[in-house]
Amino acid sequence: MRQFHTIRSLVTTRCAARVIAAAMVALGVVCGIPAPAQEDVPAVVTTDSDYVVGVDDVLVITAPGHDEINQTVLVLPDGTIRVSGIPEKIRAAGLTLDQVRASVYKGLERLYNNLEISVALKEVNSRMVTILGTRNPGRFPLRKGMRVSGLIAAGAGLQTKTKLVSGTLIRGLKTIKLDMPKIVGMEPDLEADLLLEPNDTVILDYKEEAPPPMFSVLGAVQKGGTFPMPLDGTPVSLARAVADAGGRTPTAALQRVKLLRKGQTIPLNLYPLLVEGKANAEGGNMMMQDGDVLIIPELDIKYLVLGQVNKPGTIYIPESRSVTVQQALAEGGGPTQYADLRRAVVIRIVDGKKVSIKVNLDDSLKKPDKVNEIIMQDGDVLYIPPKGRGLQISDITNPLWVLSMFGLRLF
């Protein structure tokens, strides 16, 4: 009977001791440490049990049903924390959250039975890494096993295509060039995706996307401009380049084409290729390159048809053939009903002097085989006078004639 009373007394004493210890935690009298103020559980950054705690980190200790245990602690410069209810300091720096939780549990288990306790991270101030150039740049906590790709993900990802990004890792005084396609590309390489260390900084730089390959066609074409190369890499021949520009104009000087390529000027005669359809002619096997400029000049060899014709004005001499006086008359729309074809005149500058060549177009039209043909030359003027009136100097020197010499059609 005496033994029973002894056991009951011992149990009662131990229970009382636990109650008193818990009260002391609540009152904050253990080791002179003030008890934490009663407050809601603060928001935490992470409960990742593998996070490695460091100096200046802020931890949150919680125990459901035991408000007197809930507290926020700072990791001191010596790497320890002070927990209410535990007289000795607890080592925290260098340990994971799970290891710190085990140490706190061990320190409090002598006061509580079946205690459920958790340790979470409220503020990360020790193991931080920084990234610049992502959609959400900034400082982020260093997770266990965190690599460059993980930090990029934490920063909300890249701002543009991977191929336009270059990366640099700064670690202390050391600079490491990052191979971005191997880090965040379609086939990531773990060796290129470096493990991060505390205080690492990743800087991402962006370059402008290179414009697609282009070529230009200018001059005597219907729709001159700059055109993209086919995305599938199909080569563009000179003939296709002209076709892309809408084709040549009637006044295109195809025998004097120029191709500008990488600072060089390449003269070309594209008349056989584009007009005569000779695929093996000059330029037939030449393909346009990125940056090429194909220039097709205008014809500059021309003559004037004035007087009693239906369409007086400037007419260009084609590259393919010569133009007779009879053909020049036809190009001018033919004679009017008042034209005196017997007294037609071709005015030509020879050695700086004006020379008048009389032409009886009436005979040449009626008997073309018996008349010597006159071939029109650059700057010639074919004048058809009216009946009953010969050539007047004012017919040639009036302002309209001068304007026509510069390519302005009179009507």
C-alpha positions as CSV (number, residue, x, y, z in Angstrom):
1,M,0.0,0.0,0.0
2,R,2.9,2.4,0.8
3,Q,4.4,1.5,-2.6
4,F,1.2,2.5,-4.4
5,H,1.1,5.9,-2.7
6,T,4.8,6.4,-3.6
7,I,4.1,5.8,-7.4
8,R,1.0,8.0,-7.3
9,S,3.0,10.8,-5.7
10,L,5.7,10.5,-8.3
11,V,3.3,10.7,-11.2
12,T,1.5,13.6,-9.6
13,T,4.8,15.4,-9.1
14,R,5.9,14.9,-12.8
15,C,2.5,16.1,-14.1
16,A,2.7,19.1,-11.9
17,A,6.2,19.8,-13.2
18,R,5.1,19.7,-16.8
19,V,2.2,22.0,-16.0
20,I,4.5,24.4,-14.2
21,A,7.1,24.3,-17.1
22,A,4.4,25.0,-19.6
23,A,3.2,27.9,-17.5
24,M,6.7,29.2,-17.2
25,V,7.0,29.1,-21.1
26,A,3.7,31.0,-21.3
27,L,4.9,33.5,-18.7
28,G,8.3,33.8,-20.2
29,V,10.3,33.2,-17.0
30,V,12.6,30.4,-18.3
31,C,16.1,31.8,-18.6
32,G,14.7,35.3,-18.3
33,I,13.5,35.3,-22.0
34,P,10.2,37.2,-22.5
35,A,7.4,35.1,-23.8
36,P,6.3,35.9,-27.4
37,A,3.2,38.0,-27.7
38,Q,0.1,36.1,-28.7
39,E,-0.6,36.7,-32.3
40,D,-1.8,34.9,-35.4
41,V,0.6,32.6,-37.2
42,P,2.6,34.9,-39.5
43,A,2.8,34.3,-43.3
44,V,5.8,32.2,-44.3
45,V,8.0,32.2,-47.3
46,T,8.5,28.5,-47.4
47,T,8.0,25.3,-45.4
48,D,10.4,23.4,-47.7
49,S,12.1,21.0,-45.3
50,D,15.3,21.0,-47.4
51,Y,15.9,24.7,-47.2
52,V,19.3,25.4,-45.6
53,V,19.0,28.0,-42.9
54,G,21.5,30.9,-42.7
55,V,22.4,33.8,-40.5
56,D,19.8,36.6,-40.3
57,D,17.0,34.3,-41.6
58,V,13.7,34.6,-39.7
59,L,12.0,31.4,-38.6
60,V,8.4,30.7,-37.4
61,I,7.9,28.0,-34.8
62,T,4.3,26.8,-34.4
63,A,2.6,24.0,-32.4
64,P,-1.1,23.4,-32.9
65,G,-3.0,23.7,-29.6
66,H,0.0,25.3,-27.9
67,D,-0.2,29.0,-28.5
68,E,2.5,29.6,-25.8
69,I,5.0,27.8,-28.2
70,N,4.2,29.8,-31.3
71,Q,7.0,32.3,-31.9
72,T,9.2,34.0,-34.4
73,V,12.9,33.8,-34.0
74,L,15.9,35.4,-35.7
75,V,19.0,33.4,-36.6
76,L,21.7,35.2,-34.6
77,P,25.2,36.1,-36.0
78,D,26.6,33.0,-34.2
79,G,24.2,30.8,-36.2
80,T,21.9,30.0,-33.3
81,I,18.3,30.7,-32.3
82,R,16.8,31.3,-28.8
83,V,13.5,29.4,-28.3
84,S,11.2,30.2,-25.4
85,G,11.0,27.2,-23.1
86,I,14.5,25.9,-24.1
87,P,17.3,27.2,-21.9
88,E,20.1,26.5,-24.2
89,K,20.8,28.0,-27.7
90,I,19.9,25.8,-30.7
91,R,22.2,25.6,-33.7
92,A,20.3,26.6,-36.9
93,A,22.7,28.0,-39.5
94,G,23.8,25.3,-42.0
95,L,20.9,23.0,-41.1
96,T,17.7,22.4,-43.0
97,L,14.4,23.4,-41.7
98,D,13.6,19.8,-40.9
99,Q,16.8,19.5,-38.9
100,V,16.0,22.7,-37.0
101,R,12.5,21.4,-36.3
102,A,14.0,18.2,-34.8
103,S,16.3,20.2,-32.5
104,V,13.4,22.3,-31.3
105,Y,11.2,19.3,-30.7
106,K,14.0,17.6,-28.7
107,G,14.3,20.7,-26.5
108,L,10.6,20.8,-25.8
109,E,9.7,17.1,-25.6
110,R,10.6,17.0,-21.9
111,L,7.8,19.5,-21.3
112,Y,5.1,18.1,-23.7
113,N,3.7,14.7,-24.7
114,N,3.1,14.0,-28.4
115,L,3.9,17.5,-29.4
116,E,3.3,18.4,-33.1
117,I,5.7,21.2,-34.1
118,S,6.7,22.8,-37.4
119,V,9.4,25.3,-38.3
120,A,9.0,27.4,-41.4
121,L,10.9,30.2,-43.0
122,K,9.4,33.7,-42.8
123,E,12.2,35.8,-44.2
124,V,15.2,34.8,-46.2
125,N,18.2,37.1,-45.5
126,S,21.1,34.7,-45.8
127,R,20.9,32.5,-48.9
128,M,19.8,34.8,-51.7
129,V,20.4,34.7,-55.4
130,T,19.6,37.5,-57.8
131,I,18.5,37.5,-61.5
132,L,18.2,40.5,-63.8
133,G,16.6,40.5,-67.3
134,T,13.6,38.2,-66.6
135,R,9.9,39.2,-66.7
136,N,10.0,39.5,-62.9
137,P,13.6,40.2,-61.9
138,G,14.8,40.4,-58.3
139,R,16.2,38.5,-55.3
140,F,15.0,35.0,-54.6
141,P,15.8,32.5,-51.8
142,L,18.3,29.8,-52.8
143,R,16.6,26.4,-52.7
144,K,18.5,23.2,-52.3
145,G,19.7,22.0,-55.7
146,M,18.6,25.2,-57.4
147,R,20.1,25.8,-60.8
148,V,20.1,28.7,-63.3
149,S,17.0,27.4,-65.0
150,G,15.2,27.3,-61.7
151,L,16.1,30.9,-61.0
152,I,14.9,32.0,-64.4
153,A,11.6,30.2,-63.7
154,A,11.4,32.1,-60.3
155,G,11.9,35.3,-62.2
156,A,8.8,34.5,-64.4
157,G,10.9,33.4,-67.4
158,L,12.6,35.0,-70.4
159,Q,11.3,38.1,-72.1
160,T,11.9,36.8,-75.7
161,K,13.2,33.8,-77.7
162,T,16.0,31.8,-76.2
163,K,18.2,32.3,-79.3
164,L,18.2,36.1,-78.6
165,V,19.3,35.8,-75.0
166,S,22.9,35.7,-73.6
167,G,23.5,35.1,-69.9
168,T,26.3,35.8,-67.4
169,L,26.7,34.3,-63.9
170,I,28.5,36.6,-61.5
171,R,30.0,34.7,-58.5
172,G,32.1,36.9,-56.3
173,L,34.8,38.3,-58.5
174,K,34.3,35.5,-61.1
175,T,32.3,35.9,-64.3
176,I,30.9,32.8,-66.0
177,K,29.4,32.8,-69.5
178,L,26.2,30.9,-69.7
179,D,25.1,28.7,-72.6
180,M,21.5,29.7,-72.7
181,P,20.2,27.3,-75.4
182,K,21.6,24.4,-73.3
183,I,20.0,25.8,-70.2
184,V,16.4,26.6,-71.3
185,G,16.4,25.2,-74.9
186,M,14.6,22.3,-76.3
187,E,17.3,19.8,-75.2
188,P,18.6,21.1,-71.8
189,D,22.1,20.1,-70.7
190,L,22.5,19.6,-66.9
191,E,26.2,20.4,-67.1
192,A,25.5,23.8,-68.6
193,D,22.7,24.4,-66.1
194,L,25.0,25.3,-63.2
195,L,24.1,24.8,-59.6
196,L,23.7,28.2,-57.8
197,E,25.5,29.3,-54.7
198,P,24.5,32.0,-52.1
199,N,24.8,35.6,-53.5
200,D,25.1,34.4,-57.1
201,T,23.8,36.9,-59.7
202,V,22.5,36.0,-63.1
203,I,22.3,38.7,-65.7
204,L,20.4,38.2,-69.0
205,D,21.1,40.4,-72.0
206,Y,18.9,40.6,-75.1
207,K,19.8,41.3,-78.7
208,E,17.5,42.4,-81.4
209,E,16.2,39.7,-83.6
210,A,18.1,39.7,-86.9
211,P,15.9,40.8,-89.8
212,P,15.0,38.1,-92.4
213,P,17.2,38.0,-95.5
214,M,16.0,40.7,-97.9
215,F,16.8,41.9,-101.4
216,S,15.8,45.0,-103.3
217,V,14.8,45.7,-106.9
218,L,14.9,49.4,-108.0
219,G,14.5,51.5,-111.1
220,A,12.4,50.6,-114.2
221,V,10.1,48.0,-112.6
222,Q,6.4,48.2,-111.8
223,K,6.7,47.8,-108.0
224,G,10.2,48.5,-106.9
225,G,11.1,47.9,-103.3
226,T,12.6,45.5,-100.8
227,F,11.4,41.9,-100.7
228,P,12.0,39.0,-98.2
229,M,13.8,35.8,-99.2
230,P,11.6,32.7,-99.0
231,L,11.5,31.3,-95.4
232,D,12.1,27.8,-96.8
233,G,15.4,28.8,-98.3
234,T,14.3,28.6,-101.9
235,P,16.8,30.5,-104.1
236,V,15.7,33.6,-105.9
237,S,16.9,34.0,-109.5
238,L,17.4,37.4,-111.1
239,A,14.3,36.8,-113.3
240,R,12.2,36.0,-110.3
241,A,13.5,39.1,-108.5
242,V,12.3,41.2,-111.4
243,A,9.0,39.3,-111.4
244,D,8.5,39.9,-107.6
245,A,8.9,43.6,-108.4
246,G,6.0,43.5,-110.9
247,G,8.1,43.1,-114.0
248,R,10.1,45.6,-116.0
249,T,8.6,48.7,-117.5
250,P,8.6,49.4,-121.3
251,T,11.5,51.9,-120.7
252,A,13.7,49.5,-118.9
253,A,17.3,49.5,-120.0
254,L,18.0,45.8,-119.6
255,Q,21.4,45.9,-121.2
256,R,22.7,48.2,-118.5
257,V,21.5,46.5,-115.3
258,K,23.6,46.8,-112.1
259,L,23.7,44.4,-109.2
260,L,25.1,45.8,-105.9
261,R,26.5,43.1,-103.7
262,K,28.6,43.6,-100.6
263,G,30.2,46.8,-101.8
264,Q,30.7,45.6,-105.4
265,T,28.9,46.7,-108.5
266,I,28.3,43.9,-111.0
267,P,27.2,45.0,-114.6
268,L,24.7,42.8,-116.2
269,N,23.0,42.5,-119.6
270,L,19.6,40.9,-118.8
271,Y,18.0,41.6,-122.2
272,P,18.6,38.1,-123.6
273,L,17.4,36.5,-120.3
274,L,14.3,38.6,-119.7
275,V,13.2,39.5,-123.3
276,E,14.5,36.7,-125.5
277,G,14.0,34.0,-122.8
278,K,17.5,32.5,-123.0
279,A,17.9,30.7,-119.7
280,N,21.6,30.2,-120.2
281,A,22.2,33.9,-120.9
282,E,24.1,36.2,-118.6
283,G,22.6,36.2,-115.1
284,G,20.5,33.1,-115.8
285,N,22.3,31.0,-113.1
286,M,22.9,33.9,-110.7
287,M,20.8,33.9,-107.5
288,M,20.0,36.9,-105.3
289,Q,21.7,37.1,-101.9
290,D,20.8,38.8,-98.6
291,G,21.3,42.5,-99.0
292,D,21.5,42.5,-102.9
293,V,20.2,45.5,-104.7
294,L,19.2,45.0,-108.4
295,I,19.1,48.3,-110.3
296,I,17.4,48.5,-113.7
297,P,17.9,51.9,-115.2
298,E,15.6,53.7,-117.5
299,L,16.3,54.1,-121.2
300,D,18.0,57.4,-121.8
301,I,18.3,57.3,-125.7
302,K,15.3,59.2,-127.0
303,Y,14.0,61.4,-129.8
304,L,11.2,63.8,-130.4
305,V,8.3,63.7,-132.8
306,L,6.6,67.1,-133.3
307,G,4.3,68.9,-135.6
308,Q,1.4,67.3,-137.5
309,V,1.3,63.9,-135.7
310,N,-1.4,62.5,-133.5
311,K,0.8,61.8,-130.5
312,P,3.7,64.3,-130.4
313,G,6.2,63.9,-127.7
314,T,9.3,62.1,-126.5
315,I,9.9,58.5,-127.5
316,Y,12.6,56.2,-126.3
317,I,14.8,54.2,-128.6
318,P,14.5,50.5,-127.6
319,E,17.7,48.5,-126.9
320,S,16.6,45.7,-129.2
321,R,16.5,47.5,-132.5
322,S,17.1,50.7,-134.4
323,V,14.2,53.1,-135.3
324,T,13.7,54.4,-138.8
325,V,12.0,57.7,-139.6
326,Q,9.0,55.8,-140.8
327,Q,8.8,53.9,-137.5
328,A,9.3,57.2,-135.6
329,L,6.3,58.6,-137.4
330,A,4.2,55.6,-136.5
331,E,5.4,55.8,-132.8
332,G,4.1,59.4,-132.9
333,G,0.6,58.2,-133.7
334,G,0.9,58.7,-137.5
335,P,0.3,61.9,-139.5
336,T,-2.8,64.1,-139.1
337,Q,-4.9,65.1,-142.1
338,Y,-3.0,68.4,-142.3
339,A,0.5,66.8,-142.4
340,D,2.8,67.6,-145.3
341,L,4.8,64.4,-145.4
342,R,6.8,65.5,-148.4
343,R,8.5,68.3,-146.4
344,A,9.3,66.3,-143.2
345,V,12.6,67.3,-141.5
346,V,14.9,65.4,-139.1
347,I,16.9,67.9,-137.0
348,R,20.1,66.4,-135.6
349,I,23.1,67.9,-133.7
350,V,26.3,67.1,-135.4
351,D,29.6,68.3,-133.8
352,G,27.6,70.8,-131.8
353,K,25.8,72.2,-134.8
354,K,22.2,71.8,-135.8
355,V,21.7,70.0,-139.1
356,S,18.4,69.7,-140.9
357,I,17.8,66.5,-142.9
358,K,14.9,66.7,-145.4
359,V,12.8,63.6,-145.7
360,N,10.1,62.9,-148.2
361,L,8.0,60.6,-146.1
362,D,5.2,60.5,-148.7
363,D,7.5,58.7,-151.1
364,S,9.0,56.5,-148.4
365,L,5.6,55.4,-147.3
366,K,4.4,54.7,-150.9
367,K,7.7,53.2,-152.1
368,P,9.6,52.0,-149.1
369,D,12.0,49.9,-151.1
370,K,13.2,52.8,-153.2
371,V,14.0,55.2,-150.3
372,N,17.1,55.2,-148.2
373,E,16.1,54.8,-144.6
374,I,17.2,57.3,-142.0
375,I,17.9,55.8,-138.6
376,M,16.8,58.0,-135.6
377,Q,19.6,58.9,-133.1
378,D,19.6,60.1,-129.6
379,G,18.4,63.7,-129.5
380,D,16.9,63.7,-133.0
381,V,13.7,65.7,-133.7
382,L,11.3,64.5,-136.4
383,Y,9.2,67.5,-137.5
384,I,6.1,67.1,-139.7
385,P,5.0,70.6,-140.9
386,P,1.4,71.4,-141.9
387,K,0.5,71.7,-145.5
388,G,1.3,75.1,-147.0
389,R,3.8,75.9,-144.3
390,G,7.5,74.9,-143.9
391,L,9.6,74.5,-140.8
392,Q,9.6,77.5,-138.5
393,I,12.4,78.0,-135.9
394,S,9.7,78.6,-133.2
395,D,8.4,75.1,-133.8
396,I,11.7,73.8,-132.4
397,T,12.6,76.4,-129.8
398,N,9.3,76.9,-128.1
399,P,9.1,75.9,-124.3
400,L,7.0,72.8,-125.1
401,W,9.8,71.4,-127.2
402,V,12.4,72.2,-124.5
403,L,10.2,70.3,-121.9
404,S,9.8,67.4,-124.3
405,M,13.6,67.0,-124.4
406,F,13.4,66.3,-120.6
407,G,10.9,63.5,-121.2
408,L,7.6,65.4,-120.8
409,R,5.0,64.4,-123.4
410,L,3.3,67.3,-125.0
411,F,-0.2,65.9,-125.1
